[in-house]
Amino acid sequence: MNYQLPNGKVVYLSIDEYLSLTDEDIQYLIACDYGDVITNPFSGSAVDTKKKPEEIEPREFLDDSDDEDFPNLDINLSDLS
């Protein structure tokens, strides 16, 4: 995931790294001038893609001719208790 530092630069962190990130780690990254300046906040996201998604043809439903008739079941509620 992309994480924006307070100085505006962006670093890539895994979820585990983000969850274990401390204030000292953030100060160290800022002091080292680590990270990239991103001009497009949507870079690498689904919004950034220019191509249209492929159209999916609807599937044909199964024919009703395949259905088998199930025998009628007689269930008494008294039998269940």
C-alpha positions in Angstrom: 0.0 0.0 0.0 1.1 3.5 -0.6 1.6 5.6 2.6 2.1 9.4 2.4 4.6 10.8 4.8 3.9 14.1 6.5 6.4 15.8 4.2 4.3 14.8 1.2 6.5 12.0 -0.1 5.0 8.5 -0.7 6.5 5.2 0.3 5.3 1.7 -0.4 4.7 -0.4 2.7 3.3 -3.9 3.2 0.4 -4.3 5.6 2.7 -5.8 8.2 5.2 -2.9 7.9 2.4 -0.4 8.2 1.0 -2.0 11.3 4.4 -2.1 13.0 5.3 1.5 11.9 6.3 3.7 14.9 6.6 7.5 15.1 10.4 7.0 15.2 10.2 5.1 11.9 8.3 7.9 10.3 10.7 10.5 11.6 13.6 8.4 10.2 12.0 8.2 6.8 11.5 12.0 6.7 15.0 12.7 7.9 16.5 10.5 5.2 14.3 12.2 2.6 13.0 8.8 1.7 10.1 8.3 -0.7 8.8 9.5 -4.0 6.9 12.6 -5.0 3.8 11.4 -6.9 2.1 13.9 -9.2 -0.8 11.5 -10.0 -2.5 10.3 -6.8 -4.3 7.6 -8.8 -1.2 6.0 -10.3 -1.3 2.3 -10.1 -5.0 2.2 -9.1 -8.0 0.9 -11.0 -9.0 4.5 -11.8 -5.7 4.9 -13.7 -6.5 2.2 -16.3 -7.6 3.6 -19.6 -9.0 0.5 -21.2 -12.6 -0.6 -20.9 -13.3 -3.9 -19.2 -14.1 -6.8 -21.5 -17.8 -7.3 -22.1 -19.0 -10.6 -20.7 -21.6 -12.5 -22.7 -24.5 -13.7 -20.6 -24.5 -17.4 -20.0 -27.4 -19.4 -21.2 -29.4 -21.0 -18.5 -29.8 -24.7 -18.2 -32.6 -26.2 -20.1 -35.6 -27.1 -18.1 -35.8 -30.4 -19.9 -33.0 -31.8 -17.8 -35.0 -31.5 -14.6 -36.1 -34.7 -13.0 -39.3 -35.0 -11.1 -38.7 -35.5 -7.5 -41.1 -37.8 -5.6 -43.5 -36.0 -3.2 -42.2 -36.4 0.3 -44.6 -36.7 3.1 -43.1 -35.1 6.3 -44.9 -35.0 9.5 -43.8 -32.5 12.1 -44.6 -35.0 14.8 -42.0 -37.4 13.4 -39.3 -34.8 13.8 -39.7 -34.3 17.6 
